[in-house]
């Protein structure tokens, strides 16, 4: 039953506090973001009361191709004429085709695709595959990295997400090292007892710090030296957001496992994939029932994901990503020069961007100011100085110009409020 026209925003907020998530709902209110999303289309969405917002958060890249992309919706509608989620026990036309497409468009080191419902589940699959392949239990991840909230994945990240559930993991089993520190990485791997190193190609929740030249390639060499697998978490950096289909391609690294999700769904139907080497996927030749996901690789989701991959690799889309990233980068640099004491850095690879501010909670204030000016971007949860700024890959120049105008106003107001 559609009740969207029968319920007020105030009722939604009240119900959310009482029945859904009181802490999250109240926190956004405290942060000055009084939002309940109603209509959405393209790179805009509207509050239930009609406030229009430009979306440069994209729910972590989920709406990489825009909200309610017409081609994605058409693909799903057509799929519903013949398919449902399918039966996870048996081969299917759509799963076989998607797995073949993924093998063709990912690095040559990868072969099999294991399909899931979401990114956290897909990360857990990657970790299990690395344990199988190496017969080791330990994992190495980055301090302040983020890889999701399921059983194994949550222990890889910051204790903010694991400690409340007693899921920090043993320090001897879940090892955390600083980003961009090859010496620390080698020290963690030297005993030849680590199953995998897992790294977001550009760590999102940490504020998009960029890998230093040679860092990721150096990590891969260390993995090869000590018999450890390299897992590239491409949930937020994949699907052409960096100007290449996978962010890891910029760094000359062929991972043993690659994970994609969020935008892989087109924002329409949940699906994720863990693409693994033959070594990491060999367990499927021994016991293909060893991992099961009833809804993982839904046949409807497979068709959506194939359309996402096709759109993302179109030549005109690649050219557009390159234009948007250059144009926004250039114009944001000019804004930064006008507010140099407050707006102090731009971290960018393609349309993966983090805007850095001098104040320890500068990005929270900028987020609130942008919200007032009709732009939705979110601060980095583990570095409140950095605003996650993630425009979509299909934006046009008119959208960029409107976005830049609103952003400068928001940054100016936040700087003034904080005394810069």
C-alpha positions as CSV (number, residue, x, y, z in Angstrom):
1,X,0.0,0.0,0.0
2,X,1.4,3.4,-1.0
3,X,1.2,5.7,2.1
4,X,3.6,8.4,1.0
5,X,0.8,10.9,0.4
6,X,-1.0,10.0,3.6
7,X,1.8,10.6,6.1
8,X,3.5,13.8,7.1
9,X,7.3,14.3,7.4
10,X,6.8,14.8,11.2
11,X,5.1,11.5,11.4
12,X,7.9,9.8,9.6
13,X,10.5,11.3,11.9
14,X,8.4,10.3,15.0
15,X,8.0,6.7,13.7
16,X,11.7,6.6,12.8
17,X,12.7,7.5,16.4
18,X,10.2,5.1,17.9
19,X,10.5,2.1,15.6
20,X,13.5,2.4,13.3
21,X,16.8,4.0,14.5
22,X,16.5,6.7,17.2
23,X,20.2,7.5,17.4
24,X,20.7,8.0,13.7
25,X,17.5,10.0,13.3
26,X,18.3,12.3,16.2
27,X,22.0,12.8,15.2
28,X,21.0,14.1,11.8
29,X,18.6,16.5,13.4
30,X,21.4,17.7,15.7
31,X,23.7,18.1,12.7
32,X,21.1,20.4,11.1
33,X,20.1,18.0,8.4
34,X,16.3,17.8,8.8
35,X,15.8,15.4,5.8
36,X,13.3,12.8,4.8
37,X,13.8,12.0,1.1
38,X,10.8,12.0,-1.1
39,X,10.9,12.4,-4.9
40,X,14.3,11.6,-6.5
41,X,15.5,11.8,-10.1
42,X,18.9,12.1,-11.8
43,X,21.4,13.8,-9.5
44,X,18.7,15.6,-7.5
45,X,16.3,14.5,-4.7
46,X,13.7,16.3,-2.7
47,X,12.8,16.5,0.9
48,X,9.3,15.4,1.7
49,X,8.4,19.1,2.1
50,X,9.8,20.0,-1.3
51,X,13.3,21.2,-0.6
52,X,15.4,20.3,-3.7
53,X,19.0,19.0,-3.2
54,X,21.9,18.3,-5.6
55,X,23.2,14.9,-4.6
56,X,27.0,14.7,-4.4
57,X,27.0,12.0,-1.8
58,X,25.2,9.4,-4.0
59,X,24.9,7.1,-1.0
60,X,28.6,6.2,-1.3
61,X,28.4,5.9,-5.1
62,X,25.2,3.9,-5.2
63,X,23.6,6.5,-7.5
64,X,26.7,6.8,-9.7
65,X,24.4,6.8,-12.8
66,X,21.8,9.0,-11.1
67,X,18.6,8.3,-9.1
68,X,16.1,6.2,-11.0
69,X,18.2,6.0,-14.2
70,X,15.7,5.4,-17.0
71,X,17.8,2.7,-18.7
72,X,18.2,0.8,-15.5
73,X,14.5,1.0,-14.7
74,X,13.7,-0.2,-18.2
75,X,16.1,-3.1,-17.9
76,X,14.5,-4.2,-14.6
77,X,11.0,-3.9,-15.9
78,X,11.8,-6.0,-19.0
79,X,13.5,-8.5,-16.8
80,X,10.4,-8.9,-14.6
81,X,8.5,-10.2,-17.7
82,X,10.6,-13.4,-17.5
83,X,12.6,-13.6,-14.3
84,X,12.5,-13.5,-10.5
85,X,15.5,-13.9,-8.1
86,X,16.1,-17.4,-9.4
87,X,17.3,-20.4,-7.4
88,X,20.8,-20.1,-5.9
89,X,21.4,-23.8,-6.2
90,X,21.3,-24.0,-10.0
91,X,23.1,-22.5,-12.9
92,X,21.3,-19.6,-14.6
93,X,21.5,-17.7,-17.8
94,X,21.9,-14.4,-16.2
95,X,24.5,-15.4,-13.5
96,X,26.6,-17.1,-16.1
97,X,26.5,-14.1,-18.4
98,X,27.3,-11.6,-15.7
99,X,30.2,-13.7,-14.4
100,X,31.7,-13.9,-18.0
101,X,31.3,-10.1,-18.4
102,X,33.1,-9.5,-15.1
103,X,35.9,-11.8,-16.0
104,X,36.3,-9.9,-19.3
105,X,36.3,-6.4,-17.7
106,X,38.4,-6.9,-14.6
107,X,42.2,-7.4,-14.4
108,X,43.6,-10.6,-16.0
109,X,44.4,-12.0,-12.6
110,X,40.7,-12.6,-11.8
111,X,38.5,-15.4,-13.0
112,X,35.4,-16.5,-11.0
113,X,32.6,-14.3,-9.7
114,X,30.8,-15.0,-6.4
115,X,27.6,-12.9,-6.2
116,X,26.1,-11.4,-3.1
117,X,23.4,-9.0,-2.0
118,X,25.7,-6.2,-0.7
119,X,29.2,-5.0,-0.2
120,X,29.7,-6.2,3.4
121,X,28.7,-9.8,2.4
122,X,31.0,-9.6,-0.6
123,X,33.9,-8.5,1.6
124,X,33.2,-11.5,3.9
125,X,33.3,-13.8,0.8
126,X,36.7,-12.3,-0.1
127,X,38.1,-12.9,3.3
128,X,36.8,-16.5,3.3
129,X,38.3,-17.1,-0.1
130,X,41.7,-15.8,1.1
131,X,41.7,-18.1,4.1
132,X,40.8,-21.1,1.9
133,X,43.6,-20.3,-0.6
134,X,46.4,-19.6,1.9
135,X,45.3,-21.8,4.8
136,X,46.0,-18.8,7.1
137,X,43.6,-16.9,9.3
138,X,45.1,-13.4,9.8
139,X,44.0,-10.3,7.9
140,X,45.7,-6.9,7.5
141,X,43.7,-3.7,6.9
142,X,44.3,0.0,7.1
143,X,43.9,2.0,10.3
144,X,40.6,3.9,9.8
145,X,39.8,1.8,6.8
146,X,36.2,0.7,6.3
147,X,34.8,-2.5,4.7
148,X,31.3,-2.9,6.0
149,X,29.4,-4.2,9.0
150,X,29.0,-8.0,8.7
151,X,30.7,-10.7,10.7
152,X,34.3,-10.6,9.4
153,X,34.1,-7.2,7.6
154,X,33.3,-5.2,10.6
155,X,36.5,-6.3,12.4
156,X,38.6,-4.9,9.6
157,X,37.6,-1.3,10.3
158,X,37.5,1.3,13.1
159,X,36.4,0.2,16.5
160,X,33.5,2.7,16.4
161,X,31.7,0.1,14.3
162,X,33.0,-3.1,15.9
163,X,33.3,-2.4,19.6
164,X,29.6,-1.9,20.4
165,X,29.0,-5.5,19.2
166,X,32.1,-7.0,20.8
167,X,33.4,-7.6,17.3
168,X,36.8,-5.9,17.4
169,X,38.5,-9.2,16.6
170,X,41.7,-10.5,18.2
171,X,44.6,-8.1,17.6
172,X,46.7,-11.1,16.6
173,X,44.1,-12.0,13.9
174,X,42.9,-8.6,12.7
175,X,46.0,-6.4,12.2
176,X,45.7,-2.7,11.4
177,X,48.5,-0.7,9.9
178,X,48.9,2.9,8.8
179,X,48.0,3.9,5.3
180,X,50.9,4.7,3.0
181,X,53.4,3.0,5.3
182,X,55.2,0.1,3.5
183,X,57.5,-0.6,6.5
184,X,54.5,-1.2,8.7
185,X,53.0,-3.4,6.1
186,X,56.1,-5.5,5.7
187,X,56.3,-5.9,9.5
188,X,52.8,-7.2,9.5
189,X,53.4,-9.7,6.7
190,X,56.9,-10.9,7.5
191,X,55.9,-13.9,9.5
192,X,54.1,-15.4,6.4
193,X,50.9,-16.0,8.4
194,X,48.5,-13.4,6.8
195,X,45.8,-14.6,4.5
196,X,45.2,-11.3,2.8
197,X,45.8,-7.6,2.8
198,X,42.5,-5.7,2.1
199,X,42.6,-2.0,1.0
200,X,40.0,0.4,-0.3
201,X,41.9,1.8,-3.3
202,X,41.1,5.3,-1.9
203,X,39.8,5.0,1.6
204,X,36.4,6.7,1.6
205,X,35.3,6.9,5.3
206,X,38.8,8.0,6.2
207,X,38.4,11.0,3.9
208,X,39.9,9.8,0.6
209,X,43.6,10.1,1.3
210,X,45.4,9.2,-1.9
211,X,47.9,6.4,-2.1
212,X,51.4,7.8,-2.4
213,X,53.3,6.9,-5.6
214,X,54.4,3.3,-5.5
215,X,52.5,2.4,-2.3
216,X,49.8,0.1,-3.7
217,X,52.2,-1.6,-6.1
218,X,54.6,-1.9,-3.1
219,X,51.9,-3.6,-1.1
220,X,51.3,-6.1,-3.9
221,X,55.0,-6.9,-4.1
222,X,55.1,-7.6,-0.4
223,X,52.0,-9.8,-0.7
224,X,53.7,-11.8,-3.4
225,X,56.9,-12.0,-1.4
226,X,55.2,-13.4,1.8
227,X,52.5,-15.5,0.2
228,X,49.6,-13.2,1.0
229,X,46.6,-12.3,-1.2
230,X,45.8,-8.7,-2.2
231,X,42.1,-7.8,-2.0
232,X,41.1,-4.5,-3.8
233,X,37.9,-3.1,-2.2
234,X,36.5,-1.2,-5.2
235,X,33.0,-0.6,-3.7
236,X,33.4,3.2,-3.8
237,X,36.2,3.6,-6.4
238,X,35.0,1.2,-9.1
239,X,32.6,1.6,-12.0
240,X,34.5,4.4,-13.8
241,X,34.4,6.9,-10.8
242,X,38.2,7.4,-11.2
243,X,38.2,7.6,-15.0
244,X,39.0,3.9,-15.3
245,X,36.5,1.1,-14.7
246,X,38.4,0.1,-11.5
247,X,40.5,2.5,-9.5
248,X,43.2,-0.1,-9.0
249,X,44.0,0.2,-12.7
250,X,45.7,3.6,-12.1
251,X,48.3,1.9,-9.8
252,X,49.4,-1.0,-12.0
253,X,48.2,-3.6,-9.5
254,X,46.5,-6.9,-10.5
255,X,44.7,-8.0,-7.3
256,X,43.9,-11.6,-6.3
257,X,40.4,-10.5,-5.4
258,X,38.3,-7.5,-6.3
259,X,35.0,-6.5,-4.7
260,X,32.3,-4.3,-6.2
261,X,28.9,-3.2,-4.9
262,X,26.9,0.0,-4.3
263,X,26.8,1.5,-7.9
264,X,26.8,-2.1,-9.3
265,X,23.1,-2.1,-8.4
266,X,22.3,1.0,-10.5
267,X,20.6,2.2,-7.3
268,X,17.7,0.0,-8.3
269,X,18.3,-3.7,-7.4
270,X,20.8,-4.9,-4.7
271,X,23.7,-6.9,-6.0
272,X,27.5,-7.2,-5.3
273,X,30.3,-9.3,-6.6
274,X,33.6,-10.8,-5.4
275,X,35.7,-11.5,-8.4
276,X,38.5,-13.9,-7.5
277,X,41.6,-15.6,-9.0
278,X,41.5,-19.3,-9.8
279,X,43.5,-20.0,-6.7
280,X,41.1,-18.1,-4.4
281,X,38.1,-19.7,-6.1
282,X,39.4,-23.2,-6.2
283,X,37.1,-24.2,-3.3
284,X,34.2,-24.2,-5.8
285,X,35.8,-27.1,-7.6
286,X,36.0,-29.0,-4.3
287,X,32.7,-28.1,-2.8
288,X,30.5,-25.6,-4.6
289,X,28.0,-25.6,-1.7
290,X,30.6,-24.3,0.8
291,X,29.2,-20.8,0.5
292,X,25.5,-20.1,-0.1
293,X,23.5,-16.8,-0.5
294,X,19.8,-17.2,-1.3
295,X,19.5,-13.7,-2.7
296,X,23.1,-13.3,-3.8
297,X,23.2,-13.0,-7.6
298,X,19.5,-12.6,-8.0
299,X,18.7,-13.1,-11.7
300,X,17.0,-9.6,-11.8
301,X,20.1,-8.1,-10.2
302,X,22.4,-9.7,-12.7
303,X,20.6,-8.1,-15.6
304,X,20.7,-4.7,-13.9
305,X,24.4,-5.1,-13.2
306,X,25.2,-6.0,-16.8
307,X,23.4,-2.8,-17.9
308,X,25.4,-0.8,-15.3
309,X,28.7,-2.2,-16.7
310,X,27.6,-1.5,-20.3
311,X,26.7,2.1,-19.6
312,X,29.8,2.8,-17.5
313,X,32.1,1.7,-20.3
314,X,30.6,3.7,-23.1
315,X,33.1,5.9,-24.7
316,X,31.0,9.0,-24.2
317,X,30.7,8.2,-20.5
318,X,34.5,7.8,-20.2
319,X,35.0,11.2,-21.9
320,X,32.4,12.8,-19.7
321,X,34.0,11.5,-16.5
322,X,37.3,13.0,-17.6
323,X,35.6,16.3,-18.4
324,X,33.7,16.5,-15.2
325,X,36.7,15.6,-13.1
326,X,39.0,18.2,-14.8
327,X,36.4,20.9,-14.8
328,X,35.3,20.5,-11.2
329,X,38.9,20.1,-10.0
330,X,40.0,23.3,-11.8
331,X,37.0,25.4,-10.5
332,X,37.2,24.0,-7.0
333,X,40.9,25.0,-6.9
334,X,39.9,28.5,-7.7
335,X,37.4,28.5,-4.9
336,X,40.1,27.2,-2.6
337,X,42.4,30.0,-3.5
338,X,39.7,32.5,-2.5
339,X,39.4,30.9,1.0
340,X,42.9,29.6,1.6
341,X,42.9,29.7,5.4
342,X,39.8,27.5,5.6
343,X,39.6,25.4,2.4
344,X,43.0,23.8,2.5
345,X,43.0,20.8,0.2
346,X,41.4,18.8,-2.6
347,X,42.0,15.1,-2.7
348,X,40.9,13.8,-6.1
349,X,41.1,11.0,-8.6
350,X,38.4,11.3,-11.2
351,X,35.1,12.2,-9.5
352,X,36.3,10.6,-6.3
353,X,36.9,13.7,-4.2
354,X,37.5,14.8,-0.7
355,X,37.5,18.5,0.3
356,X,39.8,19.3,3.2
357,X,39.1,22.1,5.7
358,X,41.4,23.6,8.4
359,X,38.9,23.3,11.3
360,X,38.8,19.9,13.1
361,X,35.1,19.6,12.3
362,X,35.1,21.9,9.3
363,X,33.4,19.4,7.0
364,X,30.5,19.0,9.4
365,X,29.9,22.7,9.3
366,X,30.3,22.8,5.5
367,X,27.9,19.9,5.1
368,X,25.3,21.8,7.1
369,X,25.9,25.0,5.1
370,X,25.7,23.2,1.8
371,X,22.5,21.5,2.9
372,X,21.0,25.0,3.5
373,X,22.1,25.9,0.0
374,X,20.6,22.9,-1.7
375,X,23.6,20.5,-1.9
376,X,23.9,17.2,-0.1
377,X,27.4,16.0,0.6
378,X,28.5,14.2,3.8
379,X,31.5,14.6,6.0
380,X,34.0,11.7,6.4
381,X,33.0,9.8,9.5
382,X,36.6,9.1,10.6
383,X,38.0,12.5,9.6
384,X,35.6,15.4,10.2
385,X,37.9,17.8,8.4
386,X,37.2,16.2,5.1
387,X,33.9,16.4,3.1
388,X,33.2,13.5,0.8
389,X,32.4,15.1,-2.5
390,X,31.2,12.6,-5.1
391,X,29.5,13.8,-8.2
392,X,28.0,11.3,-10.6
393,X,29.7,10.2,-13.8
394,X,26.8,11.4,-16.1
395,X,26.8,15.0,-14.8
396,X,26.8,17.8,-17.4
397,X,28.4,21.2,-17.4
398,X,25.2,23.0,-16.4
399,X,24.9,20.8,-13.4
400,X,28.6,21.4,-12.5
401,X,28.1,25.2,-12.8
402,X,25.1,25.1,-10.5
403,X,27.0,22.9,-8.1
404,X,30.0,25.1,-8.0
405,X,28.0,28.2,-7.4
406,X,26.1,26.6,-4.5
407,X,29.3,25.1,-3.1
408,X,31.2,28.4,-3.0
409,X,28.3,30.0,-1.1
410,X,28.2,27.2,1.4
411,X,32.0,27.2,2.0
412,X,31.9,31.0,2.4
413,X,29.2,30.8,4.9
414,X,30.8,28.0,6.9
415,X,34.1,29.9,6.9
416,X,32.5,33.0,8.2
417,X,30.6,31.1,10.9
418,X,33.8,29.5,12.1
419,X,35.7,32.8,12.1
420,X,38.0,32.3,9.1
